[in-house]
């Protein structure tokens, strides 16, 4: 396993383009686009303010940068660096912005979730969708980009509306058996919609496209429940991460649990464990201290590397604060590789804030608070061991 050098980034804004050729990162108000193979800078864009959200279009030709504090969205073109688009939501505000699957429409959610505004980059037409619910993941698109599922809250009841993305007309509307719907996600084959309740109740519901309830899964009661949900690219498995620090995998035939993964505090098996080690240039620091010269932290930056740990390895545990909401415990991130063979998870309050797989499945991006690193898996060595 190999690691690249560490790059700066802000707010965990680091994403690989859908075609796997480029890596986009945001540092304050700057957008940096690198070649994924060489990590050399290809384009550098300057936004009007610090970027809150960044997203690639589906064809990897455009990049959306949202500045929520100012209610602005800027769109940059990779093929035409001089071209750009600016959307100003004005006094109604902006809390969320994302691409539609065709990469030519932008969906902006206003403050207090009053409505969703759909902007067309081609025709400059504008459409409005009412009643969006403020939740963890209230919008998701089918893999083929034909339909959009939207979580709604009407008359104190949770609902889901299915829209056709061609002209944004309503196709289906149905109520859900949830107390407080927290999120929804399409299966990659577009046949099943996974819906889960808030953390106060462990409940995952599976719906068909026409609104029929296919199955309900609940692992336990009277404790904090679901924290993250993710489909495998093959649609055969549904991974559920919960506050009890476990991952449960459901199969797509009976919707029953087939395996359960835990996150032990001590690792004793024969797998290799890598630990990040930070070190400052000691010789330079000692030389400056002799002359009573104060070093600037930006002049001599901390060097970071990964070392192989000797087993057993004690995983640092963080004791949650019971007086604060959303305790930093449980499995918060689930990421399947493109071939559905590997599942990367983040449990607890680790320095790694997010995990993102490359589309070819041989590398995963590790995102920290201010830095990012690429982790390359030695797939050739694994194939030799398995053969």
N, C-alpha and C positions, 0 to 999 in steps of 0.2 A: 504494500500500500504506500503510495507516494502523496506528497502534499506540495501545493504551489506556495509561492510567497504570499504574504498577507497584504490585502488591499484595504484602504479606507472605504467606509460607506456610512450612511446615516439612516436611522429608523428602519434598519433591516431591509432597505430598498435595493434588492439585488435579484435580477431575474434573467434566466437564459431565454433567448428567443425561441419560439416554437419550432423553427427549423434546426435548432441546435448549433447555429453558426456564430452567434453573438452573445455577449454577456453585458448587460446594462446595469449600472450602479448609479446611485445618487449620493452626492456629497454636498450637503447643505442645499444650495440652489443650483448646483451644476449637475448635468446629466452626462455620464461617461459611458461610451459604447466601446467594448473591446472585442477583438477576435478571440473566440473561445479556444482555439488551438494554440495561439502564440501569446495571448493575453496582452497584445499590443493595442494601444488606443487608436480607434478608427475615427470616431467623431466625438466632439465635445460641444454640448449645448448649454446655454445659460438661460435659466428660467427667471420669472419676475419676482419670485420669493422662494423661501425654503419649501422643498417638495414634501408633501405628506403622503402621497401615493403615486406609484409608477407601475405601468402595465404595458406589455407588448400587444399589438394587434395580432390576429390569428395568422396572417400571412407574413409576419415579421417585417413589414414595410414601415409601420408607424409605431411611435411610442407615446403613450398618454402620461402626462405629468399633472397631478392635481394638487392645488394649494388650497386646502380647506379653509384656512383662516381668512383668506381673501375672497373665497368663493370663485376661484378661477381654475380653468383647465386649459393646459397648453398641449398641443399635439405636434410632434416633430416627425419629419420624414427622413428615412435613412437614405433613400435614393436621391432626394432633392434637399440637401441640408439647408438651403436658403428658404424653403417653404415651411410655414408653420400656421397653425390655427389656434385661435384663442376664444374660449367660451366663458362669458361672465354671467353668473347666476344672479348677481345683484344683491338686493337686500334680503331676498328669501333664503340666502345662505346655501351652503353645500356641506354634506357630511359623508358622501360616498360618490365615487365615479368609477366606471368600468366600461370595457368594450362589449359590444354585442359579438356573436360568433363570426359575423361576416367581416368584421374589422372596418366597417364603414359607418357604424352608428355608435354613439356614446350615451350611456345611461347615467344620469346624474340624480342623486337622491337629495332632496332639500332638507333643511333643518326641521327637526321635530317629525321627520318622515311624513310630511304632508302629501307629497306626491313624488313620482319619478318622471323626469323629463328625458325624452328620447330625442337626441340630436342626430341629424343625418349630415355627414360630411359631403355627400354627393349632391343632394338636392337642397340642402339647408332647411329641410322640413322639420317641424317640431311636433312631437306627440306627447300626451300626458297620461300617466297611469296613477290611479288613486289607491288609497288604503294600504300602502306598504307597511309591514310591521317592522319595528325596530328590534332586531334579534341578531344572534351570532352570525348566521348565514341565511338571509332571507331570500336570496335570488340565486338560481342556478339554471344553466342551459343544458339541453341534451347535447350529446357528443356531436351529432350531425348538424347542430345549429338550427334545427327546425323549430324547436319549442323552448319556451322559457317558463319555469315554475317560479311563482311569487308567493311568499308567505304574507298573509293579510290578517288584520284584526278588525272584525266587524261585529258590532253589538255584543262586545265582550266575549266573542268566540273566535277561535283560530280557524282560518280558512286557507285554502290553496287555490290559486287561479293559474290555469295553463294558457299561455298566449302563443300565437303563431308569429314567428319572428319576421316573416315576409312583410306583413302590413300591421303587425301588433294588435290584431283583433283577438277577442276572448274566445277560447275554444272550450274550456271546461272550468267549472267552479264547484268545489266541494268542501265540506267541513272536515276537520281532523279530530281524532280522539286524543287530544293533548290538553293538558292544563295550561301550559305556557310554552308554546312552540319555540324552540331555540334555533333550529336550523333544518335545512333540507339539502339533499344532494342526489342528482340523477346517477343511475348506473351507467357505465360507459356504453352499453348496448341500447340504452334508451328505453328499456322495458319496465324498469322499476324505479320508484322514487322513495328514497330513504328519508324518513322524518324522525327527529328526536326531540324529546321534551327538555325542559330546563334542568339544571343540575339538582334541583330539589326532588326530582323523581326520575328513577332509571327506567326509561321507556323508549324503545326504538320501534317505529312502525314502518311497514313496507306497503306502498300503494302502487297500483297499476296506473297506466296513463289515463284511464277513464274514471279514476277515483275509487276503485274497489280496494278494500283493505285486504292484503294478501296474508300478512302475518304480523304478530307483535312479539317483541323480545324484551324480557326484563331479567337481569341477573340477580338483583337483590332489592330490598326495600329499606326504608327508614335510614337512609344515608345518602350523602352526595353521590350523584349518578354519573351521567355521560358527560365527558369533557371534549371529546373529539371523535369524528367519524370519517372513514375514508374507504372508497371502493378500490379494489384491485383493477388494473386496466383490462383484465380479461372478464370482468363482471362476475367471476366465480366466487369471490370472497368479499365480505364486508367486515372491515376492522373497526372495533369500537374501543376507544380508550376512555378510561374512567378515573374517578378520583381515588379509587382504591389501589392505584398504581399498577393496574393490570390491563392487558390487551386481550380481547376476546374476538375470535374469528368465526363468523357465521358462513355457512355454505349457501349457495343460491338455489338449492333444490328444496330442502326442508326448512331452511332458515333456522337451523339449530347450531349450537356451538360445536365446532370440531376441534378447536385447540385453544389453549389459554397461555399467554406469555406473561411472566412476572419480571419485575425489576429488582433483583436482590441487592441488598446493601453491600454484600461481599461477593466478588467474582472469583470462583475457584476452578472453573473448567480450563481446558487447554487452549482456549481462543486467545488471540493476541489482543492486548489492551494498550491503546496509545494515550499518552497524557501530554497535554500542552505545557511547555516549560518556557517561562519568560526570563530573559537575562539582559542586563545592560552592559555595555562595554566597560569592564572594570578598570582596565589599564588607563583609559582616557579619563575616567572619573577620578582615579587616584592622583593622576598628574595635575588635574585642575584643582583638586582640593589642597595640594601643597602650596599653590599660589593664591589661595583664598579667592578663587574665581568661581562664580555661581554658574552652573550649566543650565541652559534652556532645555526643557524636556523635549521640545520639537527638534532641537539640533542633534541630539543623540537619542534616537528613538529606541524603544525596547525591542530586542530581538526575540522572536518566537520560533519554537521548533517543537516537534513531537517526538517523544521518547517511548520506547517499549517498556512497560512496567513489569516487574517481577510479581508472580502470583503467590498468594491471593492478593487481590486489590480491593481496598476499602473505598467505596463510593462515598464522596462527601454528601451528607444529608443536611437538609435545611428544615428547621423546625418552623412550621407555619404559625403566623400570628392569628389566634382565634378571634381577635377583636376587629380584624379587617376582612372586608368582603373579597371574594375571589381568591382564596388561598392558593399559593404557588405550590400545589401538590398535584399529583396525578399526571396522566399521559395527555399532554396538550398538543402534540404534533405527531401525525402519522403520515408516512410517505412511502408508497410502493414504488419499486423500480418498474421500468417500462415493460419488462417481461414477466412481472408478477412473482418473481423468484425471491426478492428481498423486500423486507419491510423495515424502514428506519423509524425509530421512535425517539421522542424527547420526553423524559419524565422528570418532574420536579423543577427546581429553580437552578438549572445549569447555565453556564456561560453561553452555550449554544442556544440562540433564541429560535432558530428555524432551520429546517432541513429541506433541500430541494434537489431532486434527482435530475441529471442530464437525460435527454430523451433517448440516448442509446443505452442507458442503464449502467455505464461503467464508471460513473463518477457522481459524487454528491457534494453539494455546496453547503458548507457549514457557516451559518450567519451568527455573528456575535452582536454586541451592542453597537460597536463602532468599526468592526472589521469583518472581513470575510475570507474564507479559504476554500480551495477546491481539494477534495479528497478523491484520489484515483484508485480504483480497485484493480488488482492484478488478476484479471479474468483468465489470462493465458495460463498462469501458474495454477489457478483453480481447476481449469480443464485438464491439465496434466495430472493433478492429484486424483481427479475423479475417474480418469481413464485407466 
